[in-house]
Amino acid sequence: MQEKIKTVLRQLEKSHQIRILYACESGSRAWGFPSPDSDYDVRFIYVHPTDWYLSINEKTDYINLDLDDGLLDLGGWDIRKTLNLYAKSNASVYSWIDSPIVYQSDDYLREQLHSLQTQYFTPKTTMLHYLGITKKMLNTELQHEQVKLKKYFYVIRPLLCARWIVDTKTPPPMEFYRLLPLLKERPKLLAKVHELLKWKETASEQDTIERQPIIHQFVEEEMTYCYQAGAVMESNFPDKEPLNQLFREVLQRSNSFFENA
């Protein structure tokens, strides 16, 4: 499947006249708790030839594709869109560059984005994003006596990401197991999470389990704690010039790629 993904990415470069700077896995396979029938969530950052940007016309700055009956979900953002969202501390961009599964990479771009994290990452903005995901999942998917197994992970992971930000003021890791030490003071809950992780290794995407009160209690308590912590956090509005410079460098570095395409 990885070879197929790389082939699709090369085909996208030709069909859309773009250069893919970075492509990674962004879903449960990257988080570390896929089901046997999980799809592949490929996210990528791309750049057009310089002339594409020298126009007053509004242009599409994203690419979305579903292939193989939904098994392969591809979503890409243009570099200018990506850098603008990076400046706003967009959680997706920060998680992509931390992905443990990389299909294609311009190491220069990834290194630059890593080095600029301390300047542009805004803990309050990103924490509230993860809490928003948690709240939505709690109010929809977790309101039944039977809950899809994967939905428990879809609520626990963003909540742990929010807590990570509260504690460290840094971007949370993408991999779920790196977040689990945050549960060390809740051994019963941690044991339950490990039990569900083991179950998910062989469960389908549609498998359900009975409502888990220990998880619901944790979610309610932890959300309250994080929202209270966020109330005293400050927002950050950094200068975009370093990202403008990076944008120009990416265009210049891509010239040879398009000349030889």
N, C-alpha and C positions, 0 to 999 in steps of 0.2 A: 504494500500500500504506500509506503514511503517513496518508492521509486515512481509509482503512478502520480503521487502528489507533485514530485519534482518535475515530471513530464508535463503535467497540467500547468504548472507555473511557467515553464519555458514556452508553452503554447500561448499562454496569456500575454507574455512579453511580446510575442510576434503579432498576435491578433489585435492587441490594444496599443501597440507601439509604445511600450513602457519598459522601464527597467525595474525589476523587483529588487529592492534593496535589502529586504529582510522578510522572512516568512517563518512562522512558528505555529505550534499547536497551542490552543488557548482554552480548551474545554477540560472535561473530566480526565482525558488522557494525560494532559499536562499537570493537572491538579494531583493526580496519583490515585484516583479511585474510579477507573472506567469499569463499565459492565462489559461482558463479552460482546454485546451487540451495540456498544456505544458508537456514535458517529465520530468523524474526524472534523474538528473545528479549526480550520486553517485560517490564520490572520496574517495579512502582509502589508508592507509599506512599499509604495512604488513612486517612481519619478517619471515625468514626461521629458521630452527634449525641451531645451530652454525656450524655444519659440512658442511652445504651447502656453506658457505663462505670460507672454507679451501680448495680451489681448484684453479688451474691455468686456468681452462676452462672458456671461456666466457659463461655467462648464461643470460637468459632473466630476466630483472629486472622490468618488468611491466606486468599487466594483463588488458586486455580490453574485454568487453563483451556487446552485445546488446541483450536484452530480450524483450518479449512481443511486437514484431514488432516495436522495437525502442522506446517504452514507457519508458523502463528502460535502461539507459546508465551507465555502470559501468566502472571505470578506476582506477587502483591501481598502486602504486609505491612501490618497495622494500625500506626498511628503509635506506640502504646505498645510494641508488640513491636519496632518499628524502633528506638526510642530506647533500649530496654533492650539491644539488640544493639550499637548504636552505642557505648554505655558500655563494652561488652566488647571494643571494637575489632574488630568483625566486618568481615571484608574485603569482603563483598558491599555493605554499606551505603556504605562509603567509596568503592568503585569506582562505584556508581550515581551518586553526586553529582558524579562527575568525568566522566560519560559525555558524549561529543561529540554524541550524538543524543538530543535531548530532545523528547518528544511533548507533554508537558503539565507545567506547573510553577507552584507557588507560590514565587515568588522569595524571599520572606521565609524560608521554611523552609530552602531550599537555602543561602542566605547564612548563616543561623544555624549550620547544620551545618558549613559551611566554617570559620566563625570559631571553632568549638569543637574543631576537629581537634587543635590543639596540646595541649589539655587531656585529651582522651580517647584519642587514638591511642596504642596500646601496640606499639612495634616488635616486640618478641619474640613476642607473641601472633599478630600478623598474618603475620610472617615464617614462623613455624612452620606456619601454615595453608597458605601457598603451597608450602612444602616438602612438606607432606603430599600436596598435589595432584600435585606433581612425582614423588614417590616412588611413588604409586599408578599413575600413568601409565607410569612406567619399568618397574614390575614386572608390568604387564598388557599394555598396548597396544604396547610397544616390544620385546617378547620374541620377535618373529618375523623371519624373513628378508624378508618383505614387510610394510611398515608403511603404514597409511593416512596419506596426506600431511598431513591436518589434525591428526593426533595429534602430529606433531613440533612443531607450533605450540602444541598444548595442553600440551606439556611445557616448551618453551623459554620461553613467556611467563610462567608462574608462577615459574619459576626466576629469570628476570630481575627479576620483582617482588620476590622474596626478596632478591636481591643489591642492588636499589635501596634496600630498607629497611636493609640492613646498612650501606650507604655513606652514606645521607642521614638515616636515622631519621625519614622522612616517608612518608605514603601514596604508593604507586607510581601513576603515571599509568595510565589505562585503555588509552590508545592504544599499540599495539605499537611504532610507529616512534619514539616518545619513549624507549623502553627500549633501542633498538639502540645508542646510544653506549656502553653498557656493554660492548659487544663490540669496541671500537676496538683493544684490545690483542690481539685474535684476528682478524686480517684474513682469513685463509682461512675461518674459521667464518662471519664476517660476510658474505663473498662467497657462501658456500653458502646462508645464510639468505635473502639477496636473490634468489638463483636460485630457491629454493623459493617465495618470495613471488610471483615472476613466474609460476611454474607454476600456483600456486593460483588465480590470477585467472581461469583458464579450466578448472580441474579441477572434477570433481564431488566431492561429499562422500564418495563411496565409493572414489575413486582411491587406488591404493597405489603405493609406490616401494620400491626396494631399501633395505635397512638402511644407515644412514648412520653409519659408525664415528666420524667427526669430531664428530657431535652426541652420540653416546653417551659419548665420552670427556669432552666438555665437561660433560655432565650429571653424570657421576660426580664429577668434580673440583670442580665448582661446588657441588654438594650438600654435599660434605665441608667445603668452606670456610664455607658459610653455617651449617651445623650447629655448627661450632666457634665461629663468631662469636656465634651465639645462646646458647651455653652461658654466656657472661659478661654477657648482657643482663639487665636487671632488669624485673620485672613492675610494672604500674602499677594502682593501685586508687583512682581519683579519686572525689570527692564527686559524687553524682548530682543534687544539688539544681538546678544550672543546667539539666539536662535535664527535671527536674520542672517548672521554670518555663516552659521552652519548650513542654512538653506542655500546660500550662494555657493558654498564649498561643494555641496552635494551635486548641484547642477554642473559645476565645472568638472568635477570628478567623473560625471556620467557622460561627458561629451564624447569620449573615445568609444564608449559602449555603443552609442547611437551611430557614430561614424562607421563602425565596423558591422553594424546590424544588417 
